[in-house]
C-alpha cells in the first residue's frame, strides 16, 4: 500500500504539487478566518491577591510572591 502511494507520488509529481499547494492555500484561509480569541495570549500572567493583613507583615508576602507586589491602603 505504501509502495503504491510512493510510486504514484513519484510518477505524478504535478498532481502532488497541486494538492500540496491547495492544502497550503486552505490552511492560509483557515488561519485568516480564525477568531482573535483563538490566538494564544503571550502577555504576562497577572494574579490579584487580596488579603486582610496589615502593612507590618508585607515583607513576608514580598519574599513569598515573585514579581511585583503593589499595595493599596484602606
N, CA and C atoms as an extended XYZ file, in Angstrom:
222
Properties=species:S:1:pos:R:3:atomname:S:1:resname:S:1:resid:I:1 pbc="F F F"
N         0.828       -1.194        0.000 N   UNK     1
C         0.000        0.000        0.000 CA  UNK     1
C         0.872        1.258        0.000 C   UNK     1
N         1.887        1.274        0.866 N   UNK     2
C         2.758        2.448        0.916 CA  UNK     2
C         3.585        2.538       -0.366 C   UNK     2
N         3.994        1.386       -0.862 N   UNK     3
C         4.789        1.390       -2.092 CA  UNK     3
C         3.981        1.951       -3.255 C   UNK     3
N         2.705        1.597       -3.350 N   UNK     4
C         1.870        2.134       -4.438 CA  UNK     4
C         1.667        3.635       -4.269 C   UNK     4
N         1.550        4.101       -3.039 N   UNK     5
C         1.383        5.538       -2.796 CA  UNK     5
C         2.653        6.298       -3.172 C   UNK     5
N         3.809        5.746       -2.832 N   UNK     6
C         5.084        6.386       -3.179 CA  UNK     6
C         5.282        6.357       -4.688 C   UNK     6
N         4.959        5.251       -5.328 N   UNK     7
C         5.075        5.164       -6.793 CA  UNK     7
C         4.158        6.176       -7.473 C   UNK     7
N         2.940        6.325       -6.966 N   UNK     8
C         2.010        7.309       -7.529 CA  UNK     8
C         2.561        8.721       -7.360 C   UNK     8
N         3.109        9.040       -6.166 N   UNK     9
C         3.641       10.377       -5.916 CA  UNK     9
C         4.853       10.673       -6.800 C   UNK     9
N         5.704        9.674       -7.027 N   UNK    10
C         6.873        9.894       -7.876 CA  UNK    10
C         6.505        9.991       -9.349 C   UNK    10
N         5.495        9.266       -9.775 N   UNK    11
C         5.101        9.273      -11.189 CA  UNK    11
C         4.205       10.460      -11.521 C   UNK    11
N         3.513       11.025      -10.552 N   UNK    12
C         2.593       12.130      -10.799 CA  UNK    12
C         2.973       13.326       -9.913 C   UNK    12
N         4.143       13.868      -10.167 N   UNK    13
C         4.642       14.963       -9.336 CA  UNK    13
C         3.767       16.203       -9.443 C   UNK    13
N         3.221       16.470      -10.615 N   UNK    14
C         2.370       17.648      -10.804 CA  UNK    14
C         1.128       17.557       -9.920 C   UNK    14
N         0.524       16.393       -9.841 N   UNK    15
C        -0.667       16.211       -9.007 CA  UNK    15
C        -0.316       16.408       -7.531 C   UNK    15
N         0.815       15.884       -7.115 N   UNK    16
C         1.231       16.027       -5.720 CA  UNK    16
C         1.505       17.490       -5.390 C   UNK    16
N         2.155       18.220       -6.286 N   UNK    17
C         2.424       19.645       -6.058 CA  UNK    17
C         1.128       20.443       -5.998 C   UNK    17
N         0.186       20.142       -6.881 N   UNK    18
C        -1.098       20.853       -6.873 CA  UNK    18
C        -1.859       20.574       -5.580 C   UNK    18
N        -1.865       19.343       -5.127 N   UNK    19
C        -2.550       19.005       -3.871 CA  UNK    19
C        -1.873       19.710       -2.700 C   UNK    19
N        -0.543       19.758       -2.683 N   UNK    20
C         0.177       20.442       -1.611 CA  UNK    20
C        -0.127       21.936       -1.608 C   UNK    20
N        -0.157       22.560       -2.778 N   UNK    21
C        -0.493       23.979       -2.863 CA  UNK    21
C        -1.930       24.255       -2.427 C   UNK    21
N        -2.845       23.362       -2.778 N   UNK    22
C        -4.229       23.523       -2.328 CA  UNK    22
C        -4.340       23.425       -0.809 C   UNK    22
N        -3.588       22.515       -0.207 N   UNK    23
C        -3.594       22.388        1.248 CA  UNK    23
C        -3.012       23.632        1.917 C   UNK    23
N        -1.945       24.186        1.349 N   UNK    24
C        -1.359       25.408        1.904 CA  UNK    24
C        -2.342       26.566        1.773 C   UNK    24
N        -2.995       26.682        0.640 N   UNK    25
C        -3.983       27.743        0.421 CA  UNK    25
C        -5.151       27.596        1.392 C   UNK    25
N        -5.623       26.379        1.570 N   UNK    26
C        -6.731       26.115        2.503 CA  UNK    26
C        -6.320       26.458        3.940 C   UNK    26
N        -5.098       26.123        4.307 N   UNK    27
C        -4.602       26.460        5.633 CA  UNK    27
C        -4.490       27.963        5.843 C   UNK    27
N        -4.060       28.689        4.823 N   UNK    28
C        -3.962       30.147        4.931 CA  UNK    28
C        -5.342       30.775        5.096 C   UNK    28
N        -6.327       30.273        4.365 N   UNK    29
C        -7.689       30.794        4.507 CA  UNK    29
C        -8.236       30.456        5.887 C   UNK    29
N        -7.993       29.265        6.369 N   UNK    30
C        -8.464       28.878        7.701 CA  UNK    30
C        -7.801       29.726        8.778 C   UNK    30
N        -6.516       30.028        8.631 N   UNK    31
C        -5.819       30.871        9.597 CA  UNK    31
C        -6.367       32.288        9.572 C   UNK    31
N        -6.693       32.785        8.385 N   UNK    32
C        -7.245       34.140        8.266 CA  UNK    32
C        -8.625       34.229        8.896 C   UNK    32
N        -9.417       33.179        8.806 N   UNK    33
C       -10.771       33.180        9.361 CA  UNK    33
C       -10.809       32.830       10.842 C   UNK    33
N        -9.675       32.511       11.428 N   UNK    34
C        -9.608       32.139       12.837 CA  UNK    34
C        -9.919       33.352       13.705 C   UNK    34
N       -10.832       33.226       14.669 N   UNK    35
C       -11.160       34.383       15.505 CA  UNK    35
C        -9.980       34.769       16.400 C   UNK    35
N        -9.961       36.018       16.826 N   UNK    36
C        -8.846       36.530       17.621 CA  UNK    36
C        -8.740       35.798       18.951 C   UNK    36
N        -9.858       35.335       19.508 N   UNK    37
C        -9.830       34.635       20.793 CA  UNK    37
C        -9.072       33.322       20.720 C   UNK    37
N        -8.875       32.797       19.526 N   UNK    38
C        -8.209       31.503       19.381 CA  UNK    38
C        -6.692       31.632       19.420 C   UNK    38
N        -6.147       32.846       19.265 N   UNK    39
C        -4.707       33.027       19.341 CA  UNK    39
C        -4.248       32.893       20.790 C   UNK    39
N        -3.081       32.352       21.024 N   UNK    40
C        -2.609       32.252       22.409 CA  UNK    40
C        -2.239       33.620       22.952 C   UNK    40
N        -2.472       33.826       24.234 N   UNK    41
C        -2.154       35.078       24.888 CA  UNK    41
C        -0.702       35.045       25.337 C   UNK    41
N         0.130       35.924       24.753 N   UNK    42
C         1.548       35.912       25.072 CA  UNK    42
C         1.904       36.946       26.130 C   UNK    42
N         0.910       37.642       26.661 N   UNK    43
C         1.171       38.636       27.703 CA  UNK    43
C         1.494       37.937       29.019 C   UNK    43
N         2.127       38.695       29.909 N   UNK    44
C         2.446       38.146       31.227 CA  UNK    44
C         1.168       37.853       31.994 C   UNK    44
N         1.218       36.826       32.802 N   UNK    45
C         0.070       36.472       33.624 CA  UNK    45
C         0.063       37.331       34.884 C   UNK    45
N        -1.107       37.850       35.223 N   UNK    46
C        -1.251       38.662       36.418 CA  UNK    46
C        -2.214       37.983       37.372 C   UNK    46
N        -1.878       38.014       38.641 N   UNK    47
C        -2.721       37.431       39.668 CA  UNK    47
C        -2.950       38.496       40.725 C   UNK    47
N        -4.207       38.684       41.115 N   UNK    48
C        -4.523       39.634       42.168 CA  UNK    48
C        -4.750       38.865       43.453 C   UNK    48
N        -3.969       39.215       44.476 N   UNK    49
C        -4.095       38.583       45.780 CA  UNK    49
C        -4.647       39.631       46.740 C   UNK    49
N        -5.820       39.356       47.283 N   UNK    50
C        -6.441       40.269       48.229 CA  UNK    50
C        -6.387       39.614       49.597 C   UNK    50
N        -5.670       40.255       50.522 N   UNK    51
C        -5.517       39.694       51.865 CA  UNK    51
C        -5.829       40.759       52.909 C   UNK    51
N        -6.446       40.380       53.995 N   UNK    52
C        -6.758       41.341       55.058 CA  UNK    52
C        -5.642       41.412       56.102 C   UNK    52
N        -4.436       41.765       55.678 N   UNK    53
C        -3.314       41.851       56.607 CA  UNK    53
C        -2.859       43.300       56.716 C   UNK    53
N        -2.155       43.607       57.776 N   UNK    54
C        -1.621       44.953       57.947 CA  UNK    54
C        -0.318       45.067       57.169 C   UNK    54
N         0.162       46.299       57.027 N   UNK    55
C         1.383       46.520       56.263 CA  UNK    55
C         2.640       46.076       57.011 C   UNK    55
N         2.510       45.768       58.277 N   UNK    56
C         3.684       45.292       59.013 CA  UNK    56
C         4.118       43.910       58.537 C   UNK    56
N         3.208       43.142       57.979 N   UNK    57
C         3.521       41.795       57.507 CA  UNK    57
C         3.731       41.744       55.992 C   UNK    57
N         3.866       42.901       55.372 N   UNK    58
C         4.014       42.948       53.919 CA  UNK    58
C         5.324       42.321       53.456 C   UNK    58
N         6.365       42.419       54.258 N   UNK    59
C         7.653       41.836       53.872 CA  UNK    59
C         7.567       40.322       53.721 C   UNK    59
N         6.702       39.682       54.489 N   UNK    60
C         6.530       38.233       54.375 CA  UNK    60
C         5.981       37.884       53.004 C   UNK    60
N         5.003       38.655       52.530 N   UNK    61
C         4.422       38.385       51.215 CA  UNK    61
C         5.383       38.728       50.101 C   UNK    61
N         6.181       39.768       50.289 N   UNK    62
C         7.141       40.136       49.254 CA  UNK    62
C         8.182       39.036       49.048 C   UNK    62
N         8.551       38.342       50.109 N   UNK    63
C         9.528       37.257       49.977 CA  UNK    63
C         8.907       36.013       49.345 C   UNK    63
N         7.604       35.792       49.574 N   UNK    64
C         6.964       34.563       49.094 CA  UNK    64
C         6.426       34.694       47.676 C   UNK    64
N         6.060       35.896       47.255 N   UNK    65
C         5.463       36.086       45.931 CA  UNK    65
C         6.501       36.658       44.975 C   UNK    65
N         6.731       36.004       43.847 N   UNK    66
C         7.686       36.536       42.871 CA  UNK    66
C         7.043       37.683       42.092 C   UNK    66
N         7.859       38.541       41.576 N   UNK    67
C         7.365       39.623       40.737 CA  UNK    67
C         7.037       40.867       41.532 C   UNK    67
N         6.223       41.716       40.924 N   UNK    68
C         5.873       42.998       41.515 CA  UNK    68
C         4.730       42.835       42.487 C   UNK    68
N         4.838       43.500       43.616 N   UNK    69
C         3.776       43.475       44.625 CA  UNK    69
C         3.342       44.903       44.878 C   UNK    69
N         2.102       45.209       44.532 N   UNK    70
C         1.570       46.546       44.725 CA  UNK    70
C         0.629       46.525       45.917 C   UNK    70
N         0.681       47.589       46.709 N   UNK    71
C        -0.116       47.660       47.917 CA  UNK    71
C        -1.117       48.805       47.792 C   UNK    71
N        -2.294       48.553       48.324 N   UNK    72
C        -3.339       49.565       48.340 CA  UNK    72
C        -3.827       49.692       49.772 C   UNK    72
N        -3.785       50.873       50.304 N   UNK    73
C        -4.221       51.071       51.673 CA  UNK    73
C        -5.726       51.223       51.767 C   UNK    73
N        -6.265       50.912       52.940 N   UNK    74
C        -7.711       51.025       53.048 CA  UNK    74
C        -8.193       50.976       54.463 C   UNK    74
